[in-house]
Amino acid sequence: QVQLVESGGGLVQAGGSLTLSCVDSGSIFSFAIMGWYRQPPGKQRELVASILPGGSKFHADSVKGRFTISRDNAKNAVTLQMNSLKPEDAGVYYCNLGQRGLSYWGKGTLVTVSS
């Protein structure tokens, strides 16, 4: 059974860094597409980055060069390294697992960026 638990959010000054982690307690992680989404206050949820089971990565244009997604299939973990954070990066960040048409979400972790 998939259960995604995010950690690593918090308050950071603009220009700072945070590392978000997501761990899955299930057994299909290594076969799944993993993604990080964020939902800024008052806005819709948006895809930030995703990574395929084999390691191919996608990063949204807004975070390219600043954020990096990675995964460790042995640990059922996906990480989002966030550098040079901007106030517009603030929001609730959600981990997503997609596999065989199914989609699972974590509860989210809040990122606050002060200017």
MIDOSE-1310 file (N, C-alpha, C; in nm, 2 decimals, decimal comma, always signed):
residues 115
qvql	+0,08/-0,12/+0,00/+0,00/+0,00/+0,00/+0,09/+0,12/+0,00; +0,05/+0,22/-0,09/+0,13/+0,34/-0,10/+0,10/+0,44/+0,02; +0,20/+0,48/+0,08/+0,19/+0,59/+0,18/+0,31/+0,68/+0,17; +0,28/+0,80/+0,13/+0,39/+0,90/+0,10/+0,40/+1,00/+0,22
vesg	+0,52/+1,02/+0,27/+0,54/+1,11/+0,38/+0,65/+1,21/+0,34; +0,61/+1,33/+0,34/+0,70/+1,44/+0,31/+0,76/+1,50/+0,43; +0,88/+1,55/+0,41/+0,95/+1,62/+0,52/+1,04/+1,73/+0,46; +1,09/+1,82/+0,55/+1,19/+1,91/+0,50/+1,14/+2,05/+0,48
gglv	+1,01/+2,08/+0,48/+0,97/+2,21/+0,46/+1,00/+2,30/+0,58; +0,98/+2,43/+0,56/+1,01/+2,53/+0,67/+1,02/+2,67/+0,62; +1,07/+2,75/+0,70/+1,09/+2,89/+0,67/+1,23/+2,92/+0,63; +1,25/+2,99/+0,52/+1,39/+3,02/+0,47/+1,39/+3,16/+0,41
qagg	+1,50/+3,22/+0,42/+1,51/+3,36/+0,35/+1,53/+3,34/+0,20; +1,49/+3,44/+0,13/+1,51/+3,44/-0,01/+1,66/+3,42/-0,04; +1,69/+3,34/-0,14/+1,83/+3,30/-0,17/+1,88/+3,18/-0,10; +1,80/+3,13/+0,00/+1,84/+3,02/+0,08/+1,81/+2,89/+0,01
sltl	+1,83/+2,78/+0,08/+1,81/+2,64/+0,03/+1,73/+2,56/+0,13; +1,66/+2,46/+0,07/+1,58/+2,36/+0,15/+1,59/+2,23/+0,07; +1,59/+2,12/+0,15/+1,58/+1,99/+0,08/+1,45/+1,92/+0,13; +1,37/+1,89/+0,04/+1,25/+1,82/+0,07/+1,27/+1,67/+0,04
scvd	+1,21/+1,58/+0,13/+1,22/+1,44/+0,11/+1,09/+1,38/+0,12; +1,07/+1,27/+0,05/+0,94/+1,20/+0,05/+0,98/+1,05/+0,05; +0,92/+0,98/+0,14/+0,94/+0,83/+0,16/+0,81/+0,76/+0,14; +0,82/+0,65/+0,06/+0,70/+0,57/+0,04/+0,72/+0,44/+0,12
sgsi	+0,61/+0,40/+0,18/+0,62/+0,27/+0,26/+0,57/+0,15/+0,18; +0,53/+0,18/+0,05/+0,48/+0,07/-0,03/+0,58/-0,01/-0,11; +0,54/-0,09/-0,20/+0,63/-0,18/-0,27/+0,64/-0,15/-0,42; +0,58/-0,04/-0,47/+0,58/-0,02/-0,61/+0,67/+0,11/-0,65
fsfa	+0,73/+0,16/-0,55/+0,81/+0,29/-0,57/+0,90/+0,28/-0,69; +0,98/+0,17/-0,70/+1,08/+0,17/-0,80/+1,02/+0,16/-0,95; +0,89/+0,13/-0,96/+0,83/+0,12/-1,09/+0,75/+0,25/-1,12; +0,75/+0,34/-1,03/+0,66/+0,46/-1,04/+0,73/+0,58/-1,09
imgw	+0,65/+0,67/-1,15/+0,69/+0,81/-1,17/+0,67/+0,89/-1,05; +0,77/+0,95/-1,00/+0,76/+1,03/-0,88/+0,77/+1,18/-0,92; +0,69/+1,26/-0,85/+0,68/+1,40/-0,88/+0,67/+1,49/-0,76; +0,71/+1,61/-0,77/+0,69/+1,71/-0,67/+0,60/+1,82/-0,73
yrqp	+0,49/+1,85/-0,66/+0,40/+1,96/-0,70/+0,40/+2,06/-0,59; +0,35/+2,18/-0,62/+0,34/+2,28/-0,52/+0,21/+2,36/-0,54; +0,16/+2,41/-0,43/+0,04/+2,49/-0,44/+0,06/+2,62/-0,37; +0,09/+2,73/-0,44/+0,10/+2,86/-0,37/-0,03/+2,90/-0,31
pgkq	-0,03/+2,99/-0,22/-0,15/+3,04/-0,16/-0,25/+3,10/-0,26; -0,37/+3,05/-0,26/-0,47/+3,10/-0,36/-0,45/+3,06/-0,50; -0,36/+2,97/-0,53/-0,34/+2,93/-0,67/-0,36/+2,78/-0,68; -0,36/+2,73/-0,81/-0,37/+2,59/-0,83/-0,24/+2,51/-0,81
relv	-0,26/+2,39/-0,79/-0,14/+2,30/-0,77/-0,07/+2,29/-0,91; +0,06/+2,29/-0,91/+0,14/+2,29/-1,03/+0,26/+2,19/-1,01; +0,30/+2,13/-1,13/+0,41/+2,04/-1,13/+0,54/+2,12/-1,12; +0,62/+2,07/-1,03/+0,76/+2,14/-1,01/+0,86/+2,05/-1,08
asil	+0,86/+1,92/-1,05/+0,96/+1,83/-1,11/+0,91/+1,69/-1,10; +0,96/+1,61/-1,19/+0,93/+1,47/-1,19/+1,05/+1,38/-1,23; +1,04/+1,26/-1,20/+1,15/+1,17/-1,23/+1,10/+1,03/-1,26; +1,14/+0,97/-1,37/+1,10/+0,84/-1,41/+1,17/+0,73/-1,34
pggs	+1,12/+0,61/-1,34/+1,18/+0,50/-1,27/+1,33/+0,48/-1,31; +1,36/+0,51/-1,44/+1,50/+0,50/-1,48/+1,59/+0,62/-1,45; +1,53/+0,72/-1,40/+1,61/+0,84/-1,37/+1,59/+0,96/-1,45; +1,52/+0,95/-1,57/+1,50/+1,07/-1,65/+1,42/+1,17/-1,57
kfha	+1,46/+1,30/-1,59/+1,41/+1,41/-1,50/+1,34/+1,51/-1,59; +1,24/+1,58/-1,53/+1,18/+1,70/-1,58/+1,17/+1,80/-1,47; +1,21/+1,92/-1,51/+1,20/+2,04/-1,41/+1,12/+2,15/-1,48; +1,02/+2,21/-1,41/+0,95/+2,32/-1,47/+1,04/+2,43/-1,50
dsvk	+1,01/+2,51/-1,60/+1,10/+2,62/-1,64/+1,12/+2,72/-1,52; +1,02/+2,74/-1,44/+1,04/+2,83/-1,33/+1,14/+2,79/-1,22; +1,18/+2,66/-1,22/+1,28/+2,61/-1,12/+1,40/+2,56/-1,18; +1,41/+2,55/-1,32/+1,53/+2,50/-1,38/+1,66/+2,57/-1,34
grft	+1,76/+2,50/-1,31/+1,88/+2,56/-1,26/+1,89/+2,59/-1,11; +1,77/+2,58/-1,05/+1,77/+2,60/-0,90/+1,73/+2,48/-0,82; +1,64/+2,40/-0,88/+1,58/+2,28/-0,81/+1,64/+2,16/-0,88; +1,66/+2,05/-0,80/+1,70/+1,93/-0,86/+1,62/+1,81/-0,79
isrd	+1,56/+1,73/-0,87/+1,49/+1,61/-0,82/+1,58/+1,49/-0,83; +1,57/+1,40/-0,74/+1,65/+1,28/-0,74/+1,57/+1,17/-0,67; +1,61/+1,05/-0,69/+1,54/+0,94/-0,63/+1,64/+0,83/-0,59; +1,61/+0,76/-0,48/+1,68/+0,64/-0,44/+1,58/+0,53/-0,43
nakn	+1,58/+0,44/-0,53/+1,49/+0,33/-0,53/+1,51/+0,23/-0,42; +1,63/+0,22/-0,38/+1,66/+0,13/-0,27/+1,60/+0,17/-0,13; +1,58/+0,30/-0,12/+1,53/+0,36/+0,00/+1,38/+0,41/-0,02; +1,33/+0,39/-0,14/+1,19/+0,43/-0,17/+1,18/+0,58/-0,14
avtl	+1,28/+0,66/-0,18/+1,28/+0,80/-0,14/+1,30/+0,89/-0,27; +1,24/+1,00/-0,27/+1,26/+1,10/-0,37/+1,29/+1,23/-0,30; +1,38/+1,31/-0,35/+1,43/+1,43/-0,29/+1,42/+1,55/-0,38; +1,38/+1,66/-0,33/+1,39/+1,78/-0,41/+1,48/+1,88/-0,34
qmns	+1,59/+1,91/-0,41/+1,69/+2,00/-0,36/+1,65/+2,14/-0,41; +1,63/+2,23/-0,33/+1,58/+2,37/-0,37/+1,69/+2,47/-0,33; +1,75/+2,53/-0,43/+1,84/+2,64/-0,40/+1,80/+2,77/-0,46; +1,86/+2,88/-0,41/+1,82/+3,01/-0,46/+1,67/+3,04/-0,45
lkpe	+1,62/+3,00/-0,34/+1,47/+3,01/-0,33/+1,42/+3,16/-0,34; +1,31/+3,17/-0,40/+1,25/+3,30/-0,42/+1,11/+3,31/-0,35; +1,06/+3,42/-0,31/+0,93/+3,43/-0,25/+0,82/+3,36/-0,33; +0,83/+3,36/-0,46/+0,73/+3,29/-0,54/+0,74/+3,14/-0,53
dagv	+0,84/+3,09/-0,47/+0,85/+2,94/-0,45/+0,77/+2,89/-0,33; +0,72/+2,98/-0,26/+0,64/+2,95/-0,13/+0,52/+2,87/-0,17; +0,48/+2,78/-0,08/+0,36/+2,71/-0,09/+0,37/+2,57/-0,02; +0,26/+2,50/-0,04/+0,26/+2,36/+0,01/+0,32/+2,27/-0,10
yycn	+0,42/+2,19/-0,07/+0,48/+2,10/-0,16/+0,43/+1,96/-0,14; +0,38/+1,90/-0,24/+0,33/+1,76/-0,23/+0,41/+1,66/-0,32; +0,43/+1,55/-0,26/+0,49/+1,44/-0,33/+0,38/+1,36/-0,40; +0,41/+1,31/-0,52/+0,31/+1,23/-0,59/+0,38/+1,11/-0,65
lgqr	+0,30/+1,00/-0,64/+0,35/+0,87/-0,71/+0,25/+0,84/-0,81; +0,29/+0,81/-0,93/+0,20/+0,77/-1,04/+0,25/+0,64/-1,10; +0,15/+0,54/-1,11/+0,19/+0,41/-1,16/+0,07/+0,34/-1,21; +0,07/+0,30/-1,34/-0,04/+0,23/-1,40/-0,17/+0,30/-1,38
glsy	-0,17/+0,43/-1,41/-0,29/+0,51/-1,41/-0,34/+0,56/-1,28; -0,27/+0,51/-1,17/-0,31/+0,55/-1,04/-0,22/+0,66/-0,99; -0,27/+0,75/-0,90/-0,20/+0,86/-0,85/-0,22/+0,87/-0,70; -0,11/+0,88/-0,63/-0,11/+0,89/-0,49/-0,04/+1,02/-0,44
wgkg	-0,09/+1,08/-0,33/-0,04/+1,20/-0,29/+0,00/+1,19/-0,14; +0,10/+1,27/-0,10/+0,13/+1,29/+0,04/+0,05/+1,40/+0,09; +0,06/+1,43/+0,22/-0,02/+1,53/+0,28/+0,04/+1,67/+0,26; +0,17/+1,68/+0,22/+0,23/+1,81/+0,19/+0,31/+1,86/+0,30
tlvt	+0,41/+1,94/+0,26/+0,49/+2,01/+0,35/+0,50/+2,16/+0,31; +0,50/+2,25/+0,41/+0,49/+2,39/+0,38/+0,63/+2,45/+0,37; +0,64/+2,53/+0,26/+0,76/+2,60/+0,24/+0,73/+2,75/+0,24; +0,80/+2,82/+0,32/+0,77/+2,97/+0,33/+0,91/+3,04/+0,30
vss	+0,90/+3,13/+0,21/+1,02/+3,21/+0,17/+1,00/+3,35/+0,21; +1,09/+3,40/+0,29/+1,07/+3,55/+0,33/+1,16/+3,63/+0,24; +1,12/+3,75/+0,21/+1,19/+3,84/+0,12/+1,28/+3,93/+0,20
